[in-house]
Amino acid sequence: MTNKEKWLLVLLAALNFTHILDFMIMMPLGNYLMPYFGVNASRFAGAVSAYNYAAFVTGILASFVVDRYDRKKVLVFGYIGFLIGTLLCALAPTFFLLTAARVVAGLFGGLIGAQVLSIVADTFPYEKRGRAMGWLMTAFSFASVLGVPLSLYLARFFSWHAPFYFIVILGLVVLPAVVRYVPSVRHHIRAGNHELNVWKTLEDIFRVPTQRAGLLFSGFLMMGHFIIIPFINPFMEFNKGFSKTQTPVIYMVGGLATIVSAMVWGRLADRYGKLRIFTISGLLSVLPVLLITNMPDWSFALTLVPFAFWFAMTNGRTISAQAMLSQLVPSHMRGSFMSFNSSMQQLFTGLAGSLAGMLVVSDARNRILHYHWLGMLSAGIILFCLLLARRLKVE
């Protein structure tokens, strides 16, 4: 991989860091927001899902236009709107306005993920794509090991508004570098055939079994992962008695596990096949999910072990899955397909939050009840994804 390619991945990973951190931080803020606004588990889950439902709508609409434009321009436009939405979250005085601000952030955030993946897929050949996806996943790792813990400490020492201000400040640093150094990506544009490409993509989704399976695979994979995440922090604090000083360490340890594993998974996927690595990491990721949602009264140090293992295995699952999905369509249709794919991920992530809010309840002391139901459901969904992956016919 050349220095120019590495620099591109660093910039895209930095942009992804702020985008992912904004998406991630809403969930662990549950033990701040629920008591502050006096809302129950269901209303909190609704606010978490609002971002995803908005991003789903944007992704669907964007699929009809994104392949007509330079991918960089679409990315920058979406990122500016996303930062404005995040600033509105920081300024929100009521829970209703906070939820509305999450919708604004989601409307623009829905453009970002698909464009980043499309730029990487258009720039790197398939034999390098596993490593490239591994670089991008470091954004998730650093968001976990640095972003979320630091944001939670800011929330503890200042207020829940502080993490959103923090993300906006970081974004204002990243944006000029993206504008200046990320190259234009225009070779996918073919005059006069964009509308044909979009409808061809839609037709293929319904006609081609591998593409139908790919979107369902992508959506259910996100649902299986995010169905337990919104209530990790409330469960660890209100049910297990860990303090607001301790719970950020969960994300720090998990982030370290993903940093260590990211490049390893990427290389393994390129060497031994994406499907094989996805199957191994997917099977291994089920075990810690069941343990986390049925957590015994362990010491905090022992509690960190299944979280580290879960983050590492989920990382391998995600890297190999994204590489497989990127190969399902040709370059000139990839932007539209990846927008559909991103929309499907957002929809199923939103459904995961809504479903979690319906299955669990919080009592008068904000304790989370029936959390183990979410663990069993998550495990079942991931096992179902292992079957769907074989229908993609990608090695």
C-alpha positions as CSV (number, residue, x, y, z in Angstrom):
1,M,0.0,0.0,0.0
2,T,1.5,3.3,-1.1
3,N,1.9,6.4,1.2
4,K,-0.8,8.2,-0.9
5,E,-3.2,5.4,-0.3
6,K,-2.4,5.3,3.4
7,W,-2.9,9.1,3.7
8,L,-6.3,8.8,2.1
9,L,-7.3,6.1,4.5
10,V,-6.1,8.1,7.5
11,L,-8.3,11.1,6.4
12,L,-11.3,8.9,5.8
13,A,-10.8,7.2,9.1
14,A,-10.5,10.5,10.9
15,L,-13.8,11.6,9.3
16,N,-15.3,8.3,10.3
17,F,-14.1,8.7,13.8
18,T,-16.2,11.8,14.4
19,H,-19.2,10.3,12.5
20,I,-19.1,7.0,14.4
21,L,-18.4,8.8,17.7
22,D,-21.6,10.9,17.3
23,F,-23.6,7.7,16.5
24,M,-22.0,5.8,19.4
25,I,-22.1,8.4,22.1
26,M,-25.9,8.7,22.3
27,M,-26.1,5.1,23.5
28,P,-23.8,5.2,26.5
29,L,-25.2,8.6,27.5
30,G,-28.4,6.7,28.6
31,N,-27.5,6.7,32.2
32,Y,-27.2,10.5,32.0
33,L,-30.1,11.3,29.7
34,M,-32.7,9.0,31.3
35,P,-32.5,10.6,34.8
36,Y,-31.8,14.1,33.5
37,F,-35.0,14.3,31.3
38,G,-37.0,11.8,33.4
39,V,-37.6,9.4,30.4
40,N,-38.0,5.7,30.5
41,A,-36.1,3.0,28.5
42,S,-38.6,3.1,25.7
43,R,-38.4,6.8,25.1
44,F,-34.6,6.8,25.3
45,A,-34.5,4.0,22.7
46,G,-36.8,6.0,20.5
47,A,-34.3,8.9,20.6
48,V,-31.5,6.6,19.7
49,S,-33.4,5.2,16.8
50,A,-34.5,8.6,15.4
51,Y,-31.0,9.1,13.9
52,N,-31.1,5.8,12.2
53,Y,-34.6,6.2,10.7
54,A,-33.6,9.6,9.3
55,A,-30.4,8.2,7.9
56,F,-32.4,5.4,6.2
57,V,-34.7,7.9,4.4
58,T,-31.7,10.0,3.2
59,G,-29.8,6.9,2.0
60,I,-32.8,5.7,-0.1
61,L,-33.3,9.2,-1.7
62,A,-29.5,9.7,-2.2
63,S,-29.2,6.4,-4.1
64,F,-31.0,8.1,-7.0
65,V,-28.4,10.9,-7.3
66,V,-25.1,10.0,-5.7
67,D,-23.6,8.3,-8.8
68,R,-24.2,11.4,-10.8
69,Y,-21.7,13.4,-8.7
70,D,-18.2,13.4,-7.5
71,R,-18.1,11.2,-4.4
72,K,-16.0,13.7,-2.5
73,K,-18.5,16.5,-3.0
74,V,-21.4,14.4,-1.7
75,L,-19.2,13.4,1.3
76,V,-18.3,17.0,2.2
77,F,-21.9,18.2,1.8
78,G,-23.1,15.4,4.1
79,Y,-20.4,16.0,6.6
80,I,-21.2,19.8,6.9
81,G,-24.9,19.1,7.5
82,F,-24.0,16.3,10.0
83,L,-21.8,18.8,12.0
84,I,-24.7,21.3,12.1
85,G,-27.1,18.6,13.4
86,T,-24.6,17.5,16.1
87,L,-24.3,21.2,17.2
88,L,-28.1,21.3,17.5
89,C,-27.9,18.2,19.8
90,A,-25.5,20.1,22.0
91,L,-27.8,23.0,22.2
92,A,-31.0,21.1,22.8
93,P,-32.8,22.2,26.0
94,T,-35.6,19.5,26.0
95,F,-35.7,15.8,25.2
96,F,-38.1,16.5,22.3
97,L,-35.6,19.0,20.7
98,L,-32.8,16.6,21.3
99,T,-34.7,13.9,19.4
100,A,-35.4,16.4,16.6
101,A,-31.7,17.3,16.5
102,R,-30.8,13.6,16.2
103,V,-33.1,13.5,13.1
104,V,-31.2,16.4,11.5
105,A,-27.9,14.7,12.2
106,G,-29.2,11.5,10.8
107,L,-30.5,13.1,7.6
108,F,-27.0,14.2,6.7
109,G,-25.1,11.4,8.4
110,G,-26.9,9.0,6.1
111,L,-24.8,10.3,3.2
112,I,-21.5,9.8,4.9
113,G,-21.0,6.0,5.5
114,A,-21.9,5.0,1.9
115,Q,-19.6,7.6,0.4
116,V,-16.7,6.6,2.5
117,L,-17.1,2.9,1.6
118,S,-17.7,3.7,-2.1
119,I,-14.5,5.8,-2.2
120,V,-12.5,3.0,-0.8
121,A,-14.1,0.4,-3.0
122,D,-13.5,2.6,-6.1
123,T,-9.9,3.2,-5.1
124,F,-8.6,-0.1,-3.9
125,P,-8.7,-3.4,-5.8
126,Y,-10.5,-6.3,-4.2
127,E,-7.3,-8.1,-3.2
128,K,-6.4,-5.0,-1.1
129,R,-9.8,-4.2,0.1
130,G,-9.7,-6.2,3.3
131,R,-6.7,-4.2,4.6
132,A,-8.3,-1.0,3.5
133,M,-11.5,-1.8,5.4
134,G,-9.2,-2.7,8.4
135,W,-7.8,0.8,8.3
136,L,-11.3,2.3,8.2
137,M,-12.3,0.2,11.2
138,T,-9.6,1.8,13.2
139,A,-12.0,4.7,13.4
140,F,-14.4,2.6,15.3
141,S,-11.6,1.3,17.4
142,F,-10.3,4.8,18.3
143,A,-13.9,6.0,18.8
144,S,-14.2,3.2,21.4
145,V,-10.9,3.5,23.1
146,L,-10.5,7.3,23.1
147,G,-13.7,9.0,21.9
148,V,-16.4,7.4,24.0
149,P,-14.5,7.3,27.3
150,L,-13.3,10.9,26.9
151,S,-16.8,11.9,26.0
152,L,-18.3,10.2,29.0
153,Y,-15.7,11.8,31.3
154,L,-16.7,15.2,29.7
155,A,-20.3,14.4,30.4
156,R,-19.5,13.5,34.0
157,F,-17.4,16.6,34.8
158,F,-19.4,19.2,32.7
159,S,-22.7,18.0,31.4
160,W,-24.2,15.7,28.8
161,H,-24.0,18.6,26.3
162,A,-20.2,18.5,26.3
163,P,-19.7,15.3,24.2
164,F,-21.6,16.9,21.3
165,Y,-19.6,20.1,21.5
166,F,-16.4,17.9,21.5
167,I,-17.5,16.1,18.3
168,V,-18.3,19.4,16.5
169,I,-14.8,20.9,17.4
170,L,-13.1,17.7,16.1
171,G,-15.2,17.9,12.9
172,L,-14.2,21.5,12.3
173,V,-10.5,20.3,12.4
174,V,-11.1,17.3,10.1
175,L,-13.2,19.1,7.5
176,P,-10.6,21.4,5.9
177,A,-8.1,18.5,5.6
178,V,-10.8,16.4,3.8
179,V,-11.6,19.3,1.5
180,R,-7.9,19.8,0.6
181,Y,-6.4,16.3,0.5
182,V,-9.1,13.8,-0.4
183,P,-9.1,13.5,-4.2
184,S,-12.1,13.8,-6.4
185,V,-13.6,10.4,-7.3
186,R,-15.4,10.8,-10.7
187,H,-14.5,7.8,-12.8
188,H,-17.7,6.1,-11.9
189,I,-19.7,8.8,-13.7
190,R,-20.9,7.9,-17.1
191,A,-22.9,10.6,-19.0
192,G,-26.5,9.8,-19.6
193,N,-26.8,6.5,-17.8
194,H,-27.2,7.4,-14.1
195,E,-31.0,7.0,-14.0
196,L,-30.5,3.7,-15.8
197,N,-27.9,2.6,-13.2
198,V,-30.3,3.4,-10.3
199,W,-33.2,1.5,-11.7
200,K,-30.9,-1.3,-12.8
201,T,-29.6,-1.4,-9.2
202,L,-33.2,-1.6,-7.9
203,E,-34.1,-4.2,-10.5
204,D,-31.0,-6.3,-9.6
205,I,-31.8,-6.1,-5.9
206,F,-35.2,-7.7,-6.5
207,R,-34.0,-10.0,-9.3
208,V,-30.5,-11.1,-8.3
209,P,-30.5,-13.4,-5.3
210,T,-27.0,-12.5,-4.1
211,Q,-27.9,-8.8,-3.9
212,R,-31.1,-9.4,-2.1
213,A,-29.2,-11.6,0.3
214,G,-26.5,-9.0,0.6
215,L,-28.9,-6.3,1.8
216,L,-30.7,-8.6,4.2
217,F,-27.3,-9.9,5.5
218,S,-26.1,-6.3,6.1
219,G,-29.2,-5.2,7.8
220,F,-29.6,-8.2,10.2
221,L,-25.9,-8.0,11.0
222,M,-26.3,-4.5,12.3
223,M,-29.5,-5.5,14.2
224,G,-27.8,-8.4,15.9
225,H,-25.0,-6.1,17.0
226,F,-26.8,-2.9,18.1
227,I,-29.8,-4.5,19.8
228,I,-27.8,-4.9,23.0
229,I,-25.7,-1.7,22.8
230,P,-28.2,1.1,23.9
231,F,-28.6,-0.4,27.4
232,I,-25.0,-1.5,28.2
233,N,-24.2,1.6,30.2
234,P,-27.5,1.7,32.1
235,F,-27.3,-2.0,32.8
236,M,-23.8,-1.8,34.1
237,E,-24.5,1.2,36.3
238,F,-28.1,0.6,37.5
239,N,-28.1,-3.2,37.6
240,K,-24.5,-4.1,38.4
241,G,-23.5,-1.1,40.5
242,F,-20.5,0.1,38.5
243,S,-19.9,3.8,38.7
244,K,-19.8,6.5,36.0
245,T,-16.0,6.5,36.4
246,Q,-15.8,2.7,35.7
247,T,-18.2,2.3,32.8
248,P,-16.1,4.3,30.2
249,V,-13.3,1.8,30.8
250,I,-15.5,-0.8,29.0
251,Y,-15.3,1.1,25.8
252,M,-11.6,1.8,26.3
253,V,-10.8,-1.8,26.7
254,G,-13.1,-2.8,23.8
255,G,-11.5,-0.2,21.6
256,L,-8.0,-1.4,22.4
257,A,-9.1,-4.9,21.4
258,T,-10.4,-3.6,18.1
259,I,-7.2,-1.6,17.4
260,V,-5.1,-4.7,18.0
261,S,-7.4,-6.9,15.9
262,A,-8.2,-4.6,13.0
263,M,-5.2,-5.1,10.8
264,V,-4.9,-8.7,11.7
265,W,-8.5,-9.4,10.6
266,G,-8.0,-7.5,7.4
267,R,-4.9,-9.5,6.4
268,L,-6.5,-12.7,7.4
269,A,-9.5,-11.9,5.3
270,D,-7.4,-11.1,2.2
271,R,-5.3,-14.3,2.7
272,Y,-7.8,-16.9,3.7
273,G,-11.0,-15.5,2.3
274,K,-13.6,-13.1,3.6
275,L,-16.4,-15.7,4.1
276,R,-14.2,-18.0,6.1
277,I,-13.0,-15.2,8.4
278,F,-16.6,-13.9,8.8
279,T,-17.8,-17.3,9.8
280,I,-15.1,-17.8,12.4
281,S,-15.4,-14.4,14.0
282,G,-19.2,-14.5,13.8
283,L,-19.4,-17.8,15.7
284,L,-17.0,-16.6,18.3
285,S,-18.9,-13.3,18.8
286,V,-22.0,-15.1,20.0
287,L,-20.5,-16.3,23.2
288,P,-19.6,-13.0,24.8
289,V,-23.0,-11.5,23.9
290,L,-24.8,-14.2,26.0
291,L,-22.3,-13.6,28.8
292,I,-22.6,-9.8,28.8
293,T,-26.5,-9.9,28.9
294,N,-26.5,-12.5,31.6
295,M,-23.6,-11.0,33.5
296,P,-22.9,-12.6,37.0
297,D,-21.9,-10.4,39.9
298,W,-18.3,-10.4,39.0
299,S,-15.6,-7.9,39.8
300,F,-15.2,-5.0,37.3
301,A,-11.8,-6.3,36.1
302,L,-13.3,-9.7,35.2
303,T,-16.3,-8.1,33.6
304,L,-14.0,-6.4,31.1
305,V,-12.9,-9.7,29.6
306,P,-16.0,-10.7,27.7
307,F,-16.3,-7.1,26.4
308,A,-12.8,-7.1,25.0
309,F,-13.4,-10.5,23.3
310,W,-16.7,-9.3,21.9
311,F,-15.3,-6.1,20.4
312,A,-12.4,-8.0,18.8
313,M,-14.7,-10.7,17.3
314,T,-17.2,-8.1,16.1
315,N,-14.4,-6.2,14.4
316,G,-13.4,-9.3,12.4
317,R,-17.1,-9.9,11.5
318,T,-17.5,-6.3,10.2
319,I,-14.3,-6.0,8.2
320,S,-14.9,-9.2,6.3
321,A,-18.6,-8.5,5.8
322,Q,-17.9,-5.0,4.3
323,A,-15.3,-6.4,1.9
324,M,-17.8,-9.1,0.7
325,L,-20.6,-6.6,0.2
326,S,-18.4,-4.2,-1.8
327,Q,-17.8,-6.9,-4.5
328,L,-21.5,-7.6,-5.3
329,V,-21.9,-4.8,-7.9
330,P,-19.7,-3.2,-10.6
331,S,-18.0,0.2,-9.9
332,H,-20.5,2.4,-11.8
333,M,-23.4,1.0,-9.8
334,R,-21.5,0.8,-6.5
335,G,-22.5,4.2,-5.1
336,S,-26.2,3.4,-5.5
337,F,-25.9,0.0,-4.1
338,M,-23.8,1.1,-1.1
339,S,-26.4,3.8,-0.4
340,F,-29.1,1.2,-0.4
341,N,-26.9,-0.9,1.8
342,S,-26.2,2.0,4.2
343,S,-29.9,2.7,4.3
344,M,-30.7,-0.9,5.1
345,Q,-28.1,-0.8,7.9
346,Q,-29.6,2.3,9.3
347,L,-33.1,0.9,9.1
348,F,-32.2,-2.3,10.9
349,T,-30.1,-0.4,13.5
350,G,-33.2,1.8,14.2
351,L,-35.4,-1.3,14.4
352,A,-32.9,-2.8,16.9
353,G,-33.2,0.2,19.1
354,S,-37.0,0.2,18.9
355,L,-37.2,-3.5,19.5
356,A,-34.8,-3.2,22.5
357,G,-37.0,-0.4,23.9
358,M,-40.1,-2.7,23.6
359,L,-38.5,-5.8,25.2
360,V,-36.8,-4.2,28.1
361,V,-38.3,-2.0,30.8
362,S,-36.8,0.2,33.5
363,D,-38.1,0.3,37.0
364,A,-38.3,3.2,39.5
365,R,-34.5,3.0,40.1
366,N,-33.7,2.9,36.4
367,R,-32.7,-0.8,36.5
368,I,-32.9,-2.6,33.2
369,L,-35.2,-5.7,33.2
370,H,-35.3,-8.5,30.6
371,Y,-31.9,-7.6,29.2
372,H,-31.1,-11.3,28.7
373,W,-33.9,-11.5,26.2
374,L,-31.9,-9.1,24.0
375,G,-28.8,-11.3,24.3
376,M,-30.6,-14.4,23.1
377,L,-32.2,-12.5,20.2
378,S,-28.8,-11.0,19.2
379,A,-27.2,-14.5,19.2
380,G,-30.0,-15.9,17.0
381,I,-29.8,-13.0,14.5
382,I,-26.0,-13.4,14.2
383,L,-26.3,-17.2,13.5
384,F,-28.9,-16.4,10.9
385,C,-26.4,-14.0,9.3
386,L,-23.9,-16.9,9.0
387,L,-26.5,-18.7,6.8
388,L,-27.2,-15.5,4.7
389,A,-23.4,-15.0,4.1
390,R,-23.2,-18.2,2.1
391,R,-25.8,-16.9,-0.4
392,L,-23.5,-14.0,-1.3
393,K,-21.3,-16.4,-3.3
394,V,-18.2,-14.4,-2.4
395,E,-15.1,-16.1,-1.0
